[in-house]
Amino acid sequence: MERICKIKAADSAFAEMARQKWDGVAKPLGSFGILEDMLCRIAAVQRTDSPDISKRAVVVMCADNGVVAEGVTQTDSSVTAVCAKAIAEGSSNINALADIYGAEVAAVDIGIASDIDCVKLLNRKIAYGSDNIASGPAMTAEQAEASLKVGMDIVRDMAEKGIDIIVTGEMGIGNTTPTAALSSVILGLPAEKVTGRGAGLSAEGLALKISAVKRAVEINSPDKDAPMELLAKLGSYEIGGMMGLFLGGAVYGVTVIIDGVISSVSAVLAAMIAPDCRDYMLAGHVSAEPAGRMLLERLGLRAVIDGNLRLGEGTGGILLLPLLDGAAALYYRSHRFDDVGIERYVNLQ
């Protein structure tokens, strides 16, 4: 955890320089909205007023969740291994999007319940799935810390390759249940307010899921202000791995995009450990899961995509990349007031 102590805020001076460049583009001030803000945030991370997002990657953390034993999912845990292998081999949903948006994809086995014969799957397995949070802690404190290290090490390795921006993703049957349990505690809301249908549950299945979330919170009784305790008692290896990605982004100067609700709760936990790491995050989209919007509000972040998405794998987060490419096209290529002789707009507010 020594690296986390080195996290500092991104350099706002470069964000201001980028804002001044935006104001020189021949258009009404701030008229490209949140996308202008996002490019300024990237400038602050990269410490330049000429930010580059051409080298991009998606990291998909894959693991199993013991709480599946409570009947909280439509499919069993074997699906995690099948999907993780497909992602590693390039045939899943995220790969189709990454191909057209120019991103490499890394699938990481951080806690799948079986061994998978796939050389392209990064083996960083901490355990064969987390334990059932409805009957006790998800993992030990040592395992929780190990999951953060996995994510941080991956960001380090990608930064050394020149990756500018990382999209977070996950694959793990049952992982919306620990997400709901964490959200309930973090947001101070009852299980009914933060628990959704995940990949698709009947009314009966949703009732089982809410019951499991309530029992998990009651049995584990975590300290709501202790992020590592929350992870160990109510979390999952995917969540810990993504926490490491967000913290690693702040350590190694890489912008990290939040995907859906599972990624969002990971981002909140990371920010509880090191508040300055929020400077290195961008909100990809607003998840369809009940806690999604509230978690982004907790981070003070806004997304430009609000499309009822809930696919996972980083598929919502990656959709931000072409929008950022569009913003960069305006920033670098559009005509400027000084070039065309148009009088600049002024801020009248």
C-alpha positions in Angstrom: 0.0 0.0 0.0 3.1 2.2 0.0 2.3 3.4 -3.5 -1.0 4.8 -2.5 0.7 7.3 -0.1 2.3 8.9 -3.2 -1.0 9.8 -4.8 -1.4 13.5 -5.5 -4.1 15.6 -7.1 -3.9 16.1 -10.9 -2.4 19.4 -11.9 -5.2 21.9 -12.3 -2.9 24.4 -13.9 -2.9 22.3 -17.1 -6.7 21.9 -16.9 -6.9 25.7 -16.9 -4.6 25.9 -19.9 -6.8 23.4 -21.7 -9.9 25.5 -20.8 -8.2 28.6 -22.4 -7.5 26.6 -25.5 -11.2 25.5 -25.6 -12.3 29.1 -25.3 -10.2 29.9 -28.4 -12.2 27.5 -30.6 -14.6 29.5 -32.8 -17.8 28.4 -31.0 -19.9 29.6 -28.0 -18.1 29.2 -24.7 -18.5 25.8 -23.1 -20.9 24.7 -25.9 -19.4 21.2 -26.1 -20.5 20.7 -22.5 -19.2 17.9 -20.2 -16.9 16.7 -23.0 -14.9 19.9 -22.7 -14.5 19.3 -19.0 -13.4 15.8 -19.6 -10.6 16.8 -21.9 -9.5 19.4 -19.4 -9.4 16.6 -16.7 -7.3 14.5 -19.0 -4.9 17.4 -19.6 -4.5 17.8 -15.8 -3.7 14.1 -15.5 -1.2 14.1 -18.3 0.2 17.5 -17.3 0.0 19.0 -20.7 -2.4 21.2 -22.6 -2.1 18.8 -25.6 -3.6 15.6 -24.1 -3.4 12.4 -26.0 -5.9 9.5 -25.8 -4.8 7.5 -28.8 -3.4 4.6 -26.8 -6.2 3.0 -24.9 -7.0 -0.3 -23.2 -9.9 -2.1 -21.5 -9.1 -4.2 -18.4 -11.8 -6.7 -17.5 -11.5 -8.2 -14.0 -13.0 -11.7 -13.9 -14.0 -13.6 -10.7 -16.7 -15.7 -9.1 -18.9 -14.8 -6.1 -19.9 -17.2 -3.4 -23.2 -15.4 -2.8 -24.4 -17.2 -6.0 -25.4 -20.0 -3.6 -28.2 -17.8 -2.4 -30.1 -18.0 -5.7 -29.4 -14.4 -6.6 -28.6 -15.0 -10.3 -30.2 -16.4 -13.4 -27.2 -18.5 -14.3 -24.6 -20.4 -12.4 -20.9 -19.6 -11.8 -19.7 -21.7 -14.7 -20.7 -18.8 -17.0 -17.9 -16.7 -15.6 -15.2 -19.0 -16.9 -16.8 -19.3 -20.3 -17.2 -15.5 -20.7 -13.7 -14.7 -19.4 -12.1 -17.1 -21.9 -14.2 -15.5 -24.7 -13.0 -12.0 -23.7 -9.4 -13.2 -23.5 -9.7 -14.8 -27.0 -11.4 -11.7 -28.5 -14.9 -12.9 -29.2 -17.1 -11.3 -26.6 -19.1 -8.1 -26.5 -16.3 -5.8 -25.3 -14.0 -7.1 -28.0 -16.4 -6.1 -30.8 -16.5 -2.6 -29.4 -12.8 -2.4 -28.7 -12.0 -3.4 -32.3 -13.7 -0.4 -33.7 -12.6 2.0 -31.1 -8.9 1.0 -31.3 -8.5 -0.4 -27.7 -6.6 -3.4 -26.6 -8.4 -5.7 -24.2 -6.9 -7.5 -21.2 -9.0 -10.2 -19.4 -7.7 -10.9 -15.9 -8.5 -14.0 -13.8 -8.4 -12.5 -10.4 -10.6 -15.1 -8.7 -12.5 -17.4 -11.1 -13.7 -20.6 -9.4 -12.0 -22.9 -11.9 -8.7 -23.1 -13.8 -9.0 -22.1 -17.4 -6.8 -23.3 -20.2 -6.2 -20.0 -22.1 -2.8 -18.5 -22.6 -4.3 -15.1 -23.4 -6.1 -14.8 -20.0 -3.9 -13.1 -17.5 -3.7 -15.4 -14.4 -3.6 -13.2 -11.3 -5.9 -15.6 -9.3 -6.1 -14.8 -5.6 -8.6 -17.5 -4.7 -11.1 -19.7 -6.3 -14.0 -17.3 -5.9 -15.0 -15.2 -2.9 -16.9 -16.6 0.0 -20.6 -16.2 0.5 -21.2 -12.7 1.9 -24.6 -13.7 3.2 -22.9 -16.0 5.7 -19.6 -14.3 6.4 -16.8 -12.2 5.0 -16.0 -12.3 1.3 -12.3 -12.6 1.8 -9.5 -12.0 4.3 -7.9 -8.7 4.8 -4.7 -10.0 3.1 -6.7 -11.2 0.1 -8.4 -7.8 -0.2 -5.0 -6.0 -0.2 -3.7 -8.5 -2.8 -6.6 -7.6 -5.1 -5.7 -3.9 -5.0 -2.1 -4.8 -5.9 -3.2 -6.8 -9.0 -5.0 -3.8 -10.4 -2.3 -1.3 -9.6 0.4 -3.6 -11.1 -1.6 -3.8 -14.3 -1.9 -0.1 -14.6 1.9 0.2 -14.0 2.5 -2.3 -16.8 0.2 -0.5 -19.2 1.6 2.9 -18.4 5.1 1.6 -19.2 3.7 0.6 -22.7 2.4 4.1 -23.2 -1.3 3.5 -22.5 -3.1 6.9 -22.0 -6.5 5.8 -20.9 -8.0 2.7 -19.4 -11.6 1.5 -19.4 -12.6 -0.6 -16.4 -14.7 -3.7 -16.9 -15.7 -6.9 -15.0 -17.1 -10.3 -15.5 -18.4 -12.3 -12.6 -21.7 -14.0 -12.1 -23.4 -12.7 -9.0 -21.3 -9.5 -8.6 -24.2 -7.1 -8.5 -25.1 -8.6 -5.1 -21.9 -7.5 -3.3 -22.2 -4.3 -5.2 -25.7 -3.7 -3.7 -24.4 -4.7 -0.2 -21.6 -2.2 -0.5 -23.8 0.5 -1.9 -26.3 0.0 1.0 -23.7 0.7 3.6 -21.8 3.4 1.7 -25.0 5.4 0.8 -26.8 4.6 4.0 -29.8 3.2 2.2 -31.9 0.1 2.7 -31.3 -2.9 0.4 -34.5 -2.3 -1.5 -33.3 1.1 -2.7 -30.0 -0.1 -4.1 -30.6 -3.7 -5.3 -31.6 -4.3 -8.9 -32.3 -7.2 -11.1 -28.7 -7.5 -12.4 -28.4 -9.7 -15.5 -32.1 -10.4 -15.3 -34.1 -11.7 -12.3 -37.7 -12.6 -11.7 -39.6 -10.9 -8.8 -38.9 -14.0 -6.7 -35.2 -13.8 -7.6 -35.0 -10.1 -6.7 -36.6 -10.9 -3.3 -33.9 -13.5 -2.7 -31.2 -11.0 -3.7 -32.5 -8.3 -1.4 -32.7 -10.8 1.5 -29.1 -11.8 0.8 -27.9 -8.2 0.8 -29.7 -7.6 4.1 -28.2 -10.6 5.7 -24.7 -9.8 4.4 -24.8 -6.3 5.9 -26.2 -7.6 9.2 -23.9 -10.5 9.6 -20.7 -8.7 8.6 -21.5 -5.4 10.2 -18.7 -3.4 8.5 -17.5 0.0 9.4 -19.0 2.3 6.7 -15.9 4.5 6.8 -13.3 1.7 6.4 -13.0 1.0 2.7 -10.7 -2.0 3.0 -12.9 -3.6 5.7 -15.9 -3.0 3.4 -14.1 -4.7 0.5 -13.0 -7.7 2.7 -16.4 -8.2 4.3 -18.9 -7.4 1.5 -16.9 -7.1 -1.7 -15.4 -9.3 -4.4 -12.2 -9.8 -6.2 -13.4 -8.0 -9.3 -14.3 -5.0 -7.1 -10.9 -5.1 -5.4 -9.1 -5.4 -8.8 -10.9 -2.4 -10.2 -10.2 -0.4 -7.0 -6.6 -1.1 -7.8 -7.1 0.2 -11.4 -8.4 3.5 -10.1 -5.7 3.9 -7.5 -3.1 2.8 -10.0 -4.3 5.5 -12.4 -3.5 8.1 -9.8 -0.1 6.6 -9.1 1.0 6.2 -12.7 -0.8 9.2 -14.3 -3.4 7.3 -16.4 -7.0 8.4 -16.8 -9.4 5.6 -15.8 -13.0 5.4 -17.1 -15.7 4.1 -14.8 -18.1 1.6 -16.4 -21.3 0.5 -14.7 -22.5 0.2 -11.1 -19.8 -2.4 -10.1 -17.1 -0.2 -11.4 -18.7 2.8 -9.7 -18.7 1.2 -6.3 -15.1 0.3 -6.8 -14.3 3.9 -7.7 -16.1 5.2 -4.6 -14.1 2.7 -2.4 -10.8 3.8 -4.1 -11.7 7.5 -3.5 -12.4 6.7 0.2 -8.8 5.4 0.4 -7.2 8.2 -1.6 -9.6 11.1 -2.3 -7.3 12.7 -4.9 -7.7 9.6 -7.2 -11.0 11.1 -8.2 -9.1 13.5 -10.4 -8.0 10.6 -12.6 -11.5 9.2 -13.1 -14.1 9.8 -15.8 -17.7 8.6 -15.7 -18.4 6.5 -18.7 -22.2 6.2 -18.3 -25.0 6.1 -15.8 -25.8 2.5 -15.0 -29.4 1.2 -15.1 -28.9 -0.4 -11.7 -30.5 1.6 -8.8 -27.3 2.7 -7.1 -25.5 3.7 -10.3 -26.4 7.4 -10.4 -26.1 7.8 -6.6 -22.5 6.4 -6.6 -21.5 8.8 -9.4 -23.0 11.7 -7.4 -21.0 10.6 -4.4 -17.9 10.9 -6.5 -19.0 14.3 -7.9 -18.8 13.0 -11.5 -21.2 13.4 -14.4 -21.6 11.1 -17.3 -22.6 12.1 -20.8 -24.2 8.7 -21.6 -27.5 7.8 -19.8 -28.8 5.0 -21.9 -30.1 2.4 -19.4 -27.0 0.2 -20.1 -26.2 -2.8 -17.9 -24.2 -5.2 -20.0 -20.9 -5.0 -18.1 -17.4 -6.0 -19.4 -16.6 -2.3 -19.8 -19.1 -2.0 -22.7 -20.7 1.1 -21.4 -17.4 2.8 -20.4 -15.8 2.2 -23.8 -18.6 4.1 -25.5 -17.1 7.3 -24.0 -14.0 6.9 -26.2 -15.5 7.9 -29.5 -17.1 10.9 -27.8 -13.8 11.9 -26.4 -12.3 11.5 -29.9 -15.0 13.9 -31.1 -14.1 16.4 -28.4 -10.4 16.1 -29.3 -11.2 16.6 -33.0 -12.8 20.0 -32.1 -10.0 20.9 -29.7 -7.2 20.3 -32.2 -8.7 20.7 -35.7 -11.6 23.2 -35.5 -11.1 26.8 -36.7 -10.1 29.3 -34.0 -11.2 32.9 -33.4 -7.7 34.1 -34.0 -7.5 32.4 -37.3 -10.8 33.4 -38.8 -11.2 37.0 -37.5 -14.4 36.3 -35.6 -14.8 38.2 -32.4 -14.5 36.0 -29.3 -17.4 35.1 -27.2 -17.2 36.4 -23.6 -18.6 34.9 -20.5 -21.7 37.0 -19.5 -22.8 34.8 -16.6 
